[in-house]
Amino acid sequence: MNDCCQGSNILIYSCSGGSDVGEIADRTARKLGQEGFGKMTCLAAIGAHLPKFLEAAKGTDKNITIDGCPVACARKNLEHIGIKPLSFILTELGLVKGQTPVSEKIVVEMAEKIISKVTAPGGQGAGTCGCSCC
C-alpha cells in the first residue's frame, strides 16, 4: 500500500453486477477501502442523485470506478453527473466474464493492479508523487 495515499481524498464506486466479474469488482472496491486506499461509497446514491453523495463526488480529489465488464455502469453513473472518474474495467485487466471464479487471490490481484496504475509515476491517476495528496 502506498503510504502517501491515506484514502481521505479518493472515493471508490463499484459495479456489483450479477456476473463473476461484477462480484469481483465489488469485493475489490471493498478491499481497497478496508486497506485505506480510498473510501468505498454508494454508487446507487449517485444514480438516485442524492445531494450529499453528489456533493462528495464533486468535492473529492479522485473518483475511482471499478467495473466488471465493458458495459461500465459505474463509470457511466459518474459521467452522467459530469464527473470523469479514473475507470478500471476488470475484463481489461485480464479477467474473463463468465469464466473467472471469485476468489480472494483474484480480488487481491485486482486491487494490486489498480493501486499500481493509480500510484505509478505518470500512471493513470498520478500526481507529482503518484497520488492525490501531492
The first five atom37 places (N, CA, C, CB, O) and aatype in JSON, in Angstrom:
{
  "aatype": [12, 2, 3, 4, 4, 5, 7, 15, 2, 9, 10, 9, 18, 15, 4, 15, 7, 7, 15, 3, 19, 7, 6, 9, 0, 3, 1, 16, 0, 1, 11, 10, 7, 5, 6, 7, 13, 7, 11, 12, 16, 4, 10, 0, 0, 9, 7, 0, 8, 10, 14, 11, 13, 10, 6, 0, 0, 11, 7, 16, 3, 11, 2, 9, 16, 9, 3, 7, 4, 14, 19, 0, 4, 0, 1, 11, 2, 10, 6, 8, 9, 7, 9, 11, 14, 10, 15, 13, 9, 10, 16, 6, 10, 7, 10, 19, 11, 7, 5, 16, 14, 19, 15, 6, 11, 9, 19, 19, 6, 12, 0, 6, 11, 9, 9, 15, 11, 19, 16, 0, 14, 7, 7, 5, 7, 0, 7, 16, 4, 7, 4, 15, 4, 4],
  "atom_mask": [
    [1, 1, 1, 1, 1],
    [1, 1, 1, 1, 1],
    [1, 1, 1, 1, 1],
    [1, 1, 1, 1, 1],
    [1, 1, 1, 1, 1],
    [1, 1, 1, 1, 1],
    [1, 1, 1, 0, 1],
    [1, 1, 1, 1, 1],
    [1, 1, 1, 1, 1],
    [1, 1, 1, 1, 1],
    [1, 1, 1, 1, 1],
    [1, 1, 1, 1, 1],
    [1, 1, 1, 1, 1],
    [1, 1, 1, 1, 1],
    [1, 1, 1, 1, 1],
    [1, 1, 1, 1, 1],
    [1, 1, 1, 0, 1],
    [1, 1, 1, 0, 1],
    [1, 1, 1, 1, 1],
    [1, 1, 1, 1, 1],
    [1, 1, 1, 1, 1],
    [1, 1, 1, 0, 1],
    [1, 1, 1, 1, 1],
    [1, 1, 1, 1, 1],
    [1, 1, 1, 1, 1],
    [1, 1, 1, 1, 1],
    [1, 1, 1, 1, 1],
    [1, 1, 1, 1, 1],
    [1, 1, 1, 1, 1],
    [1, 1, 1, 1, 1],
    [1, 1, 1, 1, 1],
    [1, 1, 1, 1, 1],
    [1, 1, 1, 0, 1],
    [1, 1, 1, 1, 1],
    [1, 1, 1, 1, 1],
    [1, 1, 1, 0, 1],
    [1, 1, 1, 1, 1],
    [1, 1, 1, 0, 1],
    [1, 1, 1, 1, 1],
    [1, 1, 1, 1, 1],
    [1, 1, 1, 1, 1],
    [1, 1, 1, 1, 1],
    [1, 1, 1, 1, 1],
    [1, 1, 1, 1, 1],
    [1, 1, 1, 1, 1],
    [1, 1, 1, 1, 1],
    [1, 1, 1, 0, 1],
    [1, 1, 1, 1, 1],
    [1, 1, 1, 1, 1],
    [1, 1, 1, 1, 1],
    [1, 1, 1, 1, 1],
    [1, 1, 1, 1, 1],
    [1, 1, 1, 1, 1],
    [1, 1, 1, 1, 1],
    [1, 1, 1, 1, 1],
    [1, 1, 1, 1, 1],
    [1, 1, 1, 1, 1],
    [1, 1, 1, 1, 1],
    [1, 1, 1, 0, 1],
    [1, 1, 1, 1, 1],
    [1, 1, 1, 1, 1],
    [1, 1, 1, 1, 1],
    [1, 1, 1, 1, 1],
    [1, 1, 1, 1, 1],
    [1, 1, 1, 1, 1],
    [1, 1, 1, 1, 1],
    [1, 1, 1, 1, 1],
    [1, 1, 1, 0, 1],
    [1, 1, 1, 1, 1],
    [1, 1, 1, 1, 1],
    [1, 1, 1, 1, 1],
    [1, 1, 1, 1, 1],
    [1, 1, 1, 1, 1],
    [1, 1, 1, 1, 1],
    [1, 1, 1, 1, 1],
    [1, 1, 1, 1, 1],
    [1, 1, 1, 1, 1],
    [1, 1, 1, 1, 1],
    [1, 1, 1, 1, 1],
    [1, 1, 1, 1, 1],
    [1, 1, 1, 1, 1],
    [1, 1, 1, 0, 1],
    [1, 1, 1, 1, 1],
    [1, 1, 1, 1, 1],
    [1, 1, 1, 1, 1],
    [1, 1, 1, 1, 1],
    [1, 1, 1, 1, 1],
    [1, 1, 1, 1, 1],
    [1, 1, 1, 1, 1],
    [1, 1, 1, 1, 1],
    [1, 1, 1, 1, 1],
    [1, 1, 1, 1, 1],
    [1, 1, 1, 1, 1],
    [1, 1, 1, 0, 1],
    [1, 1, 1, 1, 1],
    [1, 1, 1, 1, 1],
    [1, 1, 1, 1, 1],
    [1, 1, 1, 0, 1],
    [1, 1, 1, 1, 1],
    [1, 1, 1, 1, 1],
    [1, 1, 1, 1, 1],
    [1, 1, 1, 1, 1],
    [1, 1, 1, 1, 1],
    [1, 1, 1, 1, 1],
    [1, 1, 1, 1, 1],
    [1, 1, 1, 1, 1],
    [1, 1, 1, 1, 1],
    [1, 1, 1, 1, 1],
    [1, 1, 1, 1, 1],
    [1, 1, 1, 1, 1],
    [1, 1, 1, 1, 1],
    [1, 1, 1, 1, 1],
    [1, 1, 1, 1, 1],
    [1, 1, 1, 1, 1],
    [1, 1, 1, 1, 1],
    [1, 1, 1, 1, 1],
    [1, 1, 1, 1, 1],
    [1, 1, 1, 1, 1],
    [1, 1, 1, 1, 1],
    [1, 1, 1, 1, 1],
    [1, 1, 1, 1, 1],
    [1, 1, 1, 0, 1],
    [1, 1, 1, 0, 1],
    [1, 1, 1, 1, 1],
    [1, 1, 1, 0, 1],
    [1, 1, 1, 1, 1],
    [1, 1, 1, 0, 1],
    [1, 1, 1, 1, 1],
    [1, 1, 1, 1, 1],
    [1, 1, 1, 0, 1],
    [1, 1, 1, 1, 1],
    [1, 1, 1, 1, 1],
    [1, 1, 1, 1, 1],
    [1, 1, 1, 1, 1]
  ],
  "atom_positions": [
    [[0.84, -1.18, 0.0], [0.0, 0.0, 0.0], [0.88, 1.24, 0.0], [-0.95, 0.0, 1.21], [1.85, 1.31, 0.75]],
    [[0.56, 2.2, -0.81], [1.3, 3.45, -0.88], [0.95, 4.3, 0.33], [1.0, 4.21, -2.19], [-0.21, 4.69, 0.5]],
    [[1.94, 4.6, 1.2], [1.69, 5.38, 2.41], [1.23, 6.79, 2.11], [2.94, 5.42, 3.25], [0.57, 7.42, 2.94]],
    [[1.56, 7.29, 0.94], [1.18, 8.66, 0.58], [-0.34, 8.78, 0.52], [1.81, 9.07, -0.76], [-0.9, 9.78, 0.96]],
    [[-1.0, 7.8, -0.02], [-2.45, 7.87, -0.21], [-3.15, 7.25, 0.99], [-2.87, 7.16, -1.51], [-3.18, 6.03, 1.14]],
    [[-3.71, 8.08, 1.82], [-4.41, 7.58, 3.0], [-5.9, 7.45, 2.77], [-4.16, 8.49, 4.18], [-6.64, 7.11, 3.69]],
    [[-6.37, 7.71, 1.55], [-7.75, 7.47, 1.2], [-8.71, 8.59, 1.51], [0.0, 0.0, 0.0], [-9.89, 8.49, 1.18]],
    [[-8.24, 9.66, 2.15], [-9.17, 10.7, 2.52], [-9.67, 11.48, 1.32], [-8.52, 11.64, 3.5], [-10.71, 12.14, 1.41]],
    [[-8.98, 11.43, 0.21], [-9.37, 12.19, -0.97], [-9.72, 11.33, -2.16], [-8.27, 13.12, -1.35], [-9.77, 11.81, -3.29]],
    [[-9.98, 10.06, -1.93], [-10.32, 9.14, -3.0], [-11.63, 8.45, -2.65], [-9.18, 8.1, -3.24], [-11.76, 7.83, -1.59]],
    [[-12.6, 8.56, -3.55], [-13.86, 7.81, -3.39], [-13.88, 6.7, -4.42], [-15.11, 8.75, -3.54], [-13.48, 6.89, -5.57]],
    [[-14.36, 5.53, -4.0], [-14.36, 4.35, -4.85], [-15.8, 3.88, -5.04], [-13.49, 3.21, -4.24], [-16.55, 3.72, -4.08]],
    [[-16.17, 3.66, -6.31], [-17.51, 3.2, -6.67], [-17.36, 1.89, -7.44], [-18.28, 4.27, -7.52], [-16.43, 1.74, -8.23]],
    [[-18.27, 0.96, -7.19], [-18.13, -0.33, -7.83], [-19.41, -0.82, -8.47], [-17.65, -1.33, -6.85], [-20.51, -0.63, -7.96]],
    [[-19.22, -1.45, -9.59], [-20.24, -2.3, -10.18], [-20.48, -3.44, -9.19], [-19.82, -2.84, -11.62], [-19.55, -3.88, -8.52]],
    [[-21.67, -3.89, -9.1], [-21.96, -5.09, -8.3], [-22.83, -6.01, -9.13], [-22.65, -4.73, -6.94], [-23.76, -6.64, -8.62]],
    [[-22.54, -6.07, -10.4], [-23.35, -6.81, -11.36], [-23.53, -8.28, -11.01], [0.0, 0.0, 0.0], [-22.88, -8.8, -10.1]],
    [[-24.39, -8.91, -11.74], [-24.75, -10.3, -11.46], [-23.73, -11.33, -11.91], [0.0, 0.0, 0.0], [-23.9, -12.51, -11.63]],
    [[-22.68, -10.91, -12.6], [-21.69, -11.87, -13.08], [-20.54, -12.03, -12.1], [-21.16, -11.45, -14.45], [-20.44, -11.3, -11.12]],
    [[-19.69, -12.98, -12.4], [-18.5, -13.2, -11.58], [-17.63, -11.95, -11.51], [-17.68, -14.37, -12.13], [-17.16, -11.6, -10.43]],
    [[-17.41, -11.28, -12.63], [-16.56, -10.1, -12.62], [-17.21, -8.92, -11.89], [-16.22, -9.71, -14.04], [-16.5, -8.06, -11.37]],
    [[-18.53, -8.88, -11.86], [-19.23, -7.86, -11.08], [-19.0, -8.07, -9.59], [0.0, 0.0, 0.0], [-18.76, -7.11, -8.85]],
    [[-19.07, -9.31, -9.16], [-18.81, -9.61, -7.75], [-17.35, -9.32, -7.4], [-19.14, -11.09, -7.44], [-17.06, -8.8, -6.32]],
    [[-16.46, -9.64, -8.29], [-15.04, -9.35, -8.04], [-14.81, -7.84, -7.97], [-14.15, -9.99, -9.14], [-14.02, -7.38, -7.14]],
    [[-15.47, -7.07, -8.82], [-15.35, -5.61, -8.78], [-15.78, -5.09, -7.42], [-16.2, -4.97, -9.89], [-15.1, -4.25, -6.82]],
    [[-16.91, -5.58, -6.93], [-17.42, -5.15, -5.63], [-16.45, -5.52, -4.51], [-18.8, -5.77, -5.36], [-16.13, -4.69, -3.65]],
    [[-15.98, -6.74, -4.52], [-15.04, -7.17, -3.47], [-13.71, -6.42, -3.54], [-14.79, -8.67, -3.59], [-13.09, -6.16, -2.51]],
    [[-13.28, -6.09, -4.75], [-12.05, -5.34, -4.91], [-12.2, -3.93, -4.33], [-11.65, -5.27, -6.4], [-11.31, -3.44, -3.64]],
    [[-13.32, -3.29, -4.61], [-13.57, -1.95, -4.06], [-13.6, -2.0, -2.54], [-14.9, -1.38, -4.61], [-13.04, -1.13, -1.88]],
    [[-14.25, -3.0, -1.98], [-14.3, -3.14, -0.53], [-12.9, -3.35, 0.05], [-15.22, -4.31, -0.13], [-12.57, -2.8, 1.1]],
    [[-12.09, -4.14, -0.63], [-10.73, -4.4, -0.16], [-9.91, -3.11, -0.17], [-10.04, -5.47, -1.03], [-9.2, -2.81, 0.79]],
    [[-10.01, -2.35, -1.23], [-9.28, -1.08, -1.3], [-9.71, -0.15, -0.17], [-9.51, -0.4, -2.67], [-8.88, 0.54, 0.42]],
    [[-10.99, -0.14, 0.13], [-11.49, 0.68, 1.24], [-10.99, 0.19, 2.58], [0.0, 0.0, 0.0], [-10.57, 0.99, 3.43]],
    [[-11.04, -1.1, 2.79], [-10.59, -1.68, 4.06], [-9.11, -1.44, 4.3], [-10.89, -3.18, 4.1], [-8.67, -1.3, 5.44]],
    [[-8.35, -1.4, 3.22], [-6.9, -1.2, 3.34], [-6.52, 0.28, 3.38], [-6.18, -1.88, 2.19], [-5.33, 0.61, 3.45]],
    [[-7.5, 1.17, 3.32], [-7.22, 2.59, 3.45], [-6.79, 3.29, 2.18], [0.0, 0.0, 0.0], [-6.33, 4.43, 2.24]],
    [[-6.94, 2.63, 1.03], [-6.55, 3.27, -0.23], [-7.54, 4.36, -0.63], [-6.45, 2.22, -1.33], [-7.16, 5.32, -1.3]],
    [[-8.75, 4.21, -0.24], [-9.82, 5.17, -0.54], [-11.02, 4.78, 0.28], [0.0, 0.0, 0.0], [-10.96, 3.89, 1.12]],
    [[-12.12, 5.46, 0.03], [-13.35, 5.17, 0.76], [-14.39, 4.69, -0.24], [-13.87, 6.41, 1.55], [-14.77, 5.42, -1.15]],
    [[-14.85, 3.46, -0.06], [-15.91, 2.96, -0.92], [-17.19, 3.68, -0.53], [-16.07, 1.41, -0.8], [-17.5, 3.84, 0.65]],
    [[-17.93, 4.1, -1.53], [-19.18, 4.79, -1.29], [-20.26, 4.23, -2.21], [-19.03, 6.31, -1.5], [-20.0, 3.31, -2.99]],
    [[-21.44, 4.76, -2.13], [-22.62, 4.15, -2.73], [-22.9, 4.63, -4.15], [-23.82, 4.44, -1.87], [-23.26, 5.78, -4.37]],
    [[-22.71, 3.74, -5.1], [-23.0, 4.04, -6.49], [-24.49, 4.26, -6.71], [-22.49, 2.91, -7.39], [-24.88, 5.13, -7.5]],
    [[-25.33, 3.51, -6.03], [-26.78, 3.67, -6.18], [-27.22, 5.08, -5.77], [-27.53, 2.62, -5.36], [-28.14, 5.63, -6.36]],
    [[-26.57, 5.65, -4.76], [-26.91, 7.0, -4.32], [-26.56, 8.02, -5.4], [-26.17, 7.34, -3.02], [-27.24, 9.04, -5.52]],
    [[-25.51, 7.77, -6.17], [-25.17, 8.65, -7.3], [-26.27, 8.55, -8.35], [-23.77, 8.27, -7.91], [-26.75, 9.56, -8.85]],
    [[-26.67, 7.33, -8.67], [-27.74, 7.12, -9.65], [-29.06, 7.73, -9.21], [0.0, 0.0, 0.0], [-29.86, 8.16, -10.05]],
    [[-29.3, 7.77, -7.91], [-30.52, 8.35, -7.36], [-30.41, 9.86, -7.17], [-30.87, 7.69, -6.03], [-31.37, 10.51, -6.76]],
    [[-29.25, 10.41, -7.46], [-28.98, 11.85, -7.35], [-29.21, 12.38, -5.93], [-29.86, 12.62, -8.32], [-29.78, 13.45, -5.75]],
    [[-28.77, 11.61, -4.94], [-28.89, 12.06, -3.55], [-27.85, 13.16, -3.3], [-28.69, 10.87, -2.55], [-26.66, 12.94, -3.51]],
    [[-28.29, 14.33, -2.85], [-27.42, 15.51, -2.79], [-26.1, 15.33, -2.06], [-28.16, 16.6, -2.15], [-25.07, 15.76, -2.58]],
    [[-26.08, 14.72, -0.89], [-24.83, 14.59, -0.15], [-23.81, 13.72, -0.89], [-25.1, 13.99, 1.23], [-22.61, 13.99, -0.84]],
    [[-24.29, 12.7, -1.58], [-23.39, 11.84, -2.34], [-22.86, 12.56, -3.58], [-24.11, 10.54, -2.74], [-21.7, 12.4, -3.95]],
    [[-23.72, 13.35, -4.23], [-23.28, 14.13, -5.38], [-22.24, 15.17, -4.97], [-24.48, 14.82, -6.05], [-21.23, 15.35, -5.66]],
    [[-22.48, 15.85, -3.85], [-21.53, 16.84, -3.35], [-20.19, 16.19, -3.02], [-22.08, 17.54, -2.1], [-19.14, 16.74, -3.34]],
    [[-20.23, 15.02, -2.39], [-18.99, 14.32, -2.05], [-18.21, 13.95, -3.31], [-19.29, 13.04, -1.21], [-17.0, 14.14, -3.37]],
    [[-18.91, 13.43, -4.32], [-18.26, 13.03, -5.56], [-17.62, 14.24, -6.25], [-19.26, 12.35, -6.5], [-16.52, 14.14, -6.79]],
    [[-18.31, 15.36, -6.24], [-17.8, 16.55, -6.91], [-16.71, 17.24, -6.1], [-18.94, 17.53, -7.17], [-15.94, 18.03, -6.65]],
    [[-16.63, 16.96, -4.8], [-15.68, 17.64, -3.95], [-14.42, 16.85, -3.62], [0.0, 0.0, 0.0], [-13.55, 17.37, -2.92]],
    [[-14.31, 15.64, -4.09], [-13.12, 14.83, -3.77], [-12.03, 15.02, -4.81], [-13.5, 13.34, -3.68], [-12.28, 15.52, -5.91]],
    [[-10.82, 14.63, -4.46], [-9.7, 14.73, -5.4], [-9.81, 13.73, -6.53], [-8.38, 14.53, -4.66], [-9.56, 14.06, -7.69]],
    [[-10.19, 12.5, -6.2], [-10.28, 11.44, -7.2], [-11.52, 10.59, -6.95], [-9.02, 10.56, -7.17], [-11.84, 10.24, -5.82]],
    [[-12.19, 10.26, -8.04], [-13.26, 9.28, -8.02], [-12.77, 8.11, -8.86], [-14.62, 9.87, -8.58], [-12.37, 8.28, -10.01]],
    [[-12.8, 6.93, -8.28], [-12.37, 5.72, -8.98], [-13.58, 4.83, -9.16], [-11.25, 4.98, -8.2], [-14.33, 4.58, -8.22]],
    [[-13.78, 4.34, -10.38], [-14.83, 3.35, -10.62], [-14.19, 2.03, -10.98], [-15.79, 3.82, -11.74], [-13.18, 1.97, -11.68]],
    [[-14.8, 0.97, -10.5], [-14.35, -0.39, -10.81], [-15.54, -1.12, -11.4], [-13.77, -1.13, -9.54], [-16.52, -1.39, -10.71]],
    [[-15.43, -1.44, -12.67], [-16.49, -2.17, -13.37], [-15.99, -3.56, -13.72], [-16.94, -1.41, -14.64], [-14.81, -3.75, -13.99]],
    [[-16.89, -4.51, -13.71], [-16.52, -5.86, -14.07], [-16.32, -6.04, -15.56], [0.0, 0.0, 0.0], [-15.43, -6.77, -15.99]],
    [[-17.16, -5.37, -16.36], [-17.13, -5.59, -17.81], [-17.21, -4.27, -18.56], [-18.28, -6.5, -18.23], [-17.41, -3.22, -17.95]],
    [[-17.06, -4.3, -19.87], [-17.03, -3.07, -20.67], [-18.34, -2.27, -20.7], [-16.66, -3.41, -22.05], [-18.35, -1.14, -21.19]],
    [[-19.43, -2.81, -20.19], [-20.66, -2.02, -20.12], [-20.42, -0.78, -19.26], [-21.83, -2.87, -19.55], [-21.02, 0.26, -19.5]],
    [[-19.55, -0.9, -18.26], [-19.05, 0.22, -17.45], [-20.15, 1.02, -16.77], [-18.24, 1.15, -18.33], [-20.17, 2.25, -16.85]],
    [[-21.06, 0.35, -16.1], [-22.17, 1.03, -15.41], [-21.7, 2.01, -14.35], [-23.09, 0.0, -14.78], [-22.24, 3.1, -14.24]],
    [[-20.7, 1.64, -13.57], [-20.21, 2.53, -12.52], [-19.65, 3.81, -13.14], [-19.13, 1.83, -11.66], [-19.98, 4.92, -12.71]],
    [[-18.8, 3.66, -14.14], [-18.22, 4.83, -14.8], [-19.32, 5.72, -15.39], [-17.25, 4.39, -15.9], [-19.27, 6.94, -15.26]],
    [[-20.28, 5.1, -16.05], [-21.35, 5.87, -16.7], [-22.22, 6.62, -15.69], [-22.21, 4.96, -17.54], [-22.72, 7.7, -16.0]],
    [[-22.4, 6.06, -14.5], [-23.15, 6.77, -13.46], [-22.46, 8.08, -13.1], [-23.31, 5.89, -12.2], [-23.12, 9.1, -12.95]],
    [[-21.15, 8.05, -12.97], [-20.43, 9.28, -12.63], [-20.38, 10.24, -13.81], [-19.01, 8.96, -12.16], [-20.52, 11.45, -13.64]],
    [[-20.2, 9.72, -15.0], [-20.19, 10.59, -16.18], [-21.54, 11.29, -16.34], [-19.86, 9.77, -17.44], [-21.6, 12.43, -16.8]],
    [[-22.6, 10.62, -15.96], [-23.95, 11.19, -16.06], [-24.1, 12.46, -15.21], [-24.98, 10.15, -15.63], [-24.93, 13.31, -15.52]],
    [[-23.31, 12.58, -14.14], [-23.38, 13.77, -13.3], [-22.21, 14.72, -13.58], [-23.4, 13.37, -11.82], [-21.95, 15.64, -12.81]],
    [[-21.51, 14.49, -14.68], [-20.46, 15.4, -15.1], [-19.08, 15.14, -14.52], [0.0, 0.0, 0.0], [-18.22, 16.02, -14.54]],
    [[-18.86, 13.94, -14.01], [-17.56, 13.59, -13.43], [-16.89, 12.54, -14.31], [-17.71, 13.07, -11.97], [-17.51, 11.54, -14.68]],
    [[-15.62, 12.78, -14.63], [-14.85, 11.78, -15.36], [-13.97, 11.06, -14.34], [-13.98, 12.44, -16.51], [-12.94, 11.59, -13.93]],
    [[-14.35, 9.85, -13.94], [-13.57, 9.13, -12.93], [-12.36, 8.43, -13.53], [-14.45, 8.11, -12.23], [-12.23, 8.3, -14.75]],
    [[-11.48, 7.98, -12.64], [-10.46, 7.02, -13.05], [-11.21, 5.71, -13.17], [-9.22, 6.94, -12.02], [-11.75, 5.21, -12.18]],
    [[-11.24, 5.15, -14.34], [-12.08, 3.98, -14.62], [-11.23, 2.73, -14.79], [-12.93, 4.22, -15.87], [-10.26, 2.71, -15.54]],
    [[-11.63, 1.68, -14.08], [-10.98, 0.39, -14.21], [-12.03, -0.65, -14.57], [-10.23, -0.01, -12.9], [-13.04, -0.78, -13.89]],
    [[-11.77, -1.39, -15.65], [-12.68, -2.43, -16.12], [-11.92, -3.75, -16.01], [-13.17, -2.16, -17.59], [-10.91, -3.95, -16.67]],
    [[-12.43, -4.63, -15.17], [-11.68, -5.85, -14.84], [-11.42, -6.76, -16.03], [-12.41, -6.62, -13.79], [-10.41, -7.46, -16.05]],
    [[-12.31, -6.76, -17.02], [-12.03, -7.58, -18.2], [-10.86, -7.0, -19.0], [-13.28, -7.67, -19.09], [-10.22, -7.72, -19.76]],
    [[-10.57, -5.71, -18.83], [-9.4, -5.11, -19.47], [-8.13, -5.34, -18.65], [-9.62, -3.6, -19.68], [-7.02, -5.08, -19.12]],
    [[-8.31, -5.83, -17.42], [-7.16, -6.16, -16.56], [-6.89, -7.67, -16.55], [-7.4, -5.65, -15.13], [-6.15, -8.16, -15.71]],
    [[-7.51, -8.38, -17.48], [-7.2, -9.79, -17.65], [-8.26, -10.8, -17.24], [0.0, 0.0, 0.0], [-8.08, -12.0, -17.45]],
    [[-9.37, -10.35, -16.64], [-10.4, -11.31, -16.25], [-11.33, -11.59, -17.43], [-11.21, -10.77, -15.05], [-11.46, -10.78, -18.35]],
    [[-11.96, -12.75, -17.4], [-12.89, -13.15, -18.45], [-14.27, -13.34, -17.83], [-12.41, -14.46, -19.17], [-14.46, -14.17, -16.95]],
    [[-15.22, -12.54, -18.3], [-16.58, -12.6, -17.78], [-17.17, -13.98, -18.0], [-17.47, -11.52, -18.44], [-17.1, -14.54, -19.1]],
    [[-17.74, -14.53, -16.93], [-18.36, -15.85, -17.0], [-17.38, -17.0, -16.85], [0.0, 0.0, 0.0], [-17.78, -18.17, -16.85]],
    [[-16.09, -16.68, -16.73], [-15.08, -17.73, -16.64], [-14.06, -17.48, -15.54], [-14.36, -17.85, -17.96], [-13.0, -18.12, -15.5]],
    [[-14.37, -16.55, -14.63], [-13.41, -16.21, -13.58], [-14.02, -16.52, -12.22], [-13.0, -14.72, -13.67], [-14.84, -15.74, -11.72]],
    [[-13.63, -17.62, -11.61], [-14.17, -17.94, -10.29], [-13.77, -16.86, -9.28], [-13.65, -19.33, -9.82], [-12.64, -16.38, -9.27]],
    [[-14.72, -16.49, -8.44], [-14.46, -15.47, -7.43], [-13.58, -16.07, -6.35], [-15.8, -14.92, -6.83], [-13.91, -17.11, -5.77]],
    [[-12.45, -15.42, -6.08], [-11.55, -15.88, -5.03], [-10.82, -14.69, -4.42], [-10.54, -16.93, -5.58], [-10.68, -13.64, -5.05]],
    [[-10.37, -14.87, -3.21], [-9.61, -13.81, -2.53], [-8.33, -13.5, -3.31], [-9.27, -14.21, -1.08], [-7.91, -12.35, -3.38]],
    [[-7.72, -14.52, -3.88], [-6.49, -14.33, -4.65], [-6.72, -13.37, -5.82], [-5.97, -15.68, -5.17], [-5.9, -12.48, -6.06]],
    [[-7.82, -13.54, -6.54], [-8.12, -12.67, -7.68], [-8.45, -11.26, -7.2], [-9.28, -13.25, -8.51], [-8.05, -10.29, -7.83]],
    [[-9.19, -11.15, -6.1], [-9.53, -9.83, -5.55], [-8.25, -9.08, -5.18], [-10.44, -9.98, -4.29], [-8.11, -7.9, -5.51]],
    [[-7.32, -9.75, -4.52], [-6.04, -9.12, -4.15], [-5.27, -8.71, -5.4], [-5.19, -10.1, -3.3], [-4.72, -7.61, -5.46]],
    [[-5.24, -9.57, -6.4], [-4.54, -9.27, -7.65], [-5.13, -8.02, -8.32], [-4.61, -10.48, -8.61], [-4.39, -7.16, -8.78]],
    [[-6.45, -7.93, -8.38], [-7.1, -6.77, -9.0], [-6.84, -5.5, -8.19], [-8.61, -7.01, -9.14], [-6.58, -4.44, -8.77]],
    [[-6.89, -5.6, -6.87], [-6.62, -4.43, -6.02], [-5.19, -3.95, -6.25], [-6.84, -4.78, -4.52], [-4.94, -2.75, -6.36]],
    [[-4.25, -4.88, -6.32], [-2.85, -4.51, -6.55], [-2.65, -3.84, -7.9], [-1.95, -5.74, -6.44], [-1.88, -2.89, -8.02]],
    [[-3.34, -4.34, -8.93], [-3.22, -3.74, -10.26], [-3.76, -2.31, -10.25], [-3.98, -4.58, -11.3], [-3.16, -1.42, -10.84]],
    [[-4.88, -2.1, -9.58], [-5.47, -0.77, -9.53], [-4.56, 0.18, -8.77], [-6.87, -0.81, -8.88], [-4.31, 1.3, -9.23]],
    [[-4.08, -0.24, -7.62], [-3.17, 0.6, -6.84], [-1.95, 0.97, -7.67], [-2.73, -0.11, -5.53], [-1.52, 2.12, -7.68]],
    [[-1.39, -0.01, -8.36], [-0.21, 0.22, -9.19], [-0.48, 1.24, -10.27], [0.27, -1.09, -9.81], [0.34, 2.13, -10.51]],
    [[-1.62, 1.14, -10.93], [-1.94, 2.07, -12.02], [-2.23, 3.48, -11.5], [-3.14, 1.55, -12.81], [-1.92, 4.46, -12.18]],
    [[-2.81, 3.58, -10.32], [-3.13, 4.9, -9.77], [-1.89, 5.59, -9.22], [-4.19, 4.79, -8.67], [-1.75, 6.8, -9.35]],
    [[-0.99, 4.83, -8.62], [0.14, 5.44, -7.92], [1.44, 5.5, -8.72], [0.4, 4.69, -6.66], [2.38, 6.17, -8.3]],
    [[1.51, 4.82, -9.85], [2.75, 4.81, -10.64], [3.05, 6.21, -11.18], [2.64, 3.81, -11.81], [2.15, 6.9, -11.65]],
    [[4.31, 6.62, -11.12], [4.67, 7.91, -11.72], [4.23, 7.93, -13.18], [6.21, 8.17, -11.61], [4.57, 7.04, -13.96]],
    [[3.47, 8.95, -13.53], [2.96, 9.04, -14.9], [1.8, 8.12, -15.17], [0.0, 0.0, 0.0], [1.32, 8.04, -16.3]],
    [[1.33, 7.41, -14.14], [0.24, 6.46, -14.32], [-1.11, 7.15, -14.44], [0.0, 0.0, 0.0], [-1.19, 8.38, -14.51]],
    [[-2.15, 6.36, -14.48], [-3.5, 6.85, -14.75], [-3.95, 7.93, -13.78], [-4.46, 5.71, -14.7], [-4.62, 8.87, -14.19]],
    [[-3.6, 7.81, -12.5], [-4.08, 8.79, -11.54], [-2.97, 9.57, -10.87], [0.0, 0.0, 0.0], [-3.2, 10.21, -9.85]],
    [[-1.8, 9.52, -11.43], [-0.63, 10.07, -10.74], [-0.62, 11.58, -10.7], [0.62, 9.6, -11.4], [-0.9, 12.27, -11.68]],
    [[-0.27, 12.06, -9.52], [0.09, 13.47, -9.35], [1.61, 13.51, -9.37], [0.0, 0.0, 0.0], [2.23, 12.65, -9.99]],
    [[2.21, 14.47, -8.72], [3.66, 14.55, -8.75], [4.32, 13.44, -7.99], [4.12, 15.87, -8.21], [5.44, 13.05, -8.31]],
    [[3.64, 12.89, -6.96], [4.23, 11.76, -6.23], [3.46, 10.48, -6.5], [4.26, 12.04, -4.72], [3.76, 9.44, -5.92]],
    [[2.46, 10.55, -7.39], [1.72, 9.35, -7.74], [0.42, 9.21, -6.98], [0.0, 0.0, 0.0], [-0.21, 8.16, -7.06]],
    [[0.0, 10.21, -6.25], [-1.3, 10.1, -5.58], [-1.92, 11.46, -5.41], [-1.15, 9.41, -4.22], [-1.33, 12.47, -5.8]],
    [[-3.1, 11.5, -4.84], [-3.87, 12.74, -4.77], [-3.43, 13.67, -3.67], [-5.32, 12.42, -4.6], [-3.91, 14.8, -3.6]],
    [[-2.53, 13.23, -2.79], [-2.18, 14.09, -1.66], [-1.01, 15.03, -1.98], [-1.82, 13.23, -0.46], [-0.61, 15.8, -1.11]],
    [[-0.47, 15.0, -3.18], [0.66, 15.87, -3.51], [0.17, 17.06, -4.32], [1.74, 15.09, -4.29], [0.97, 17.91, -4.71]]
  ]
}
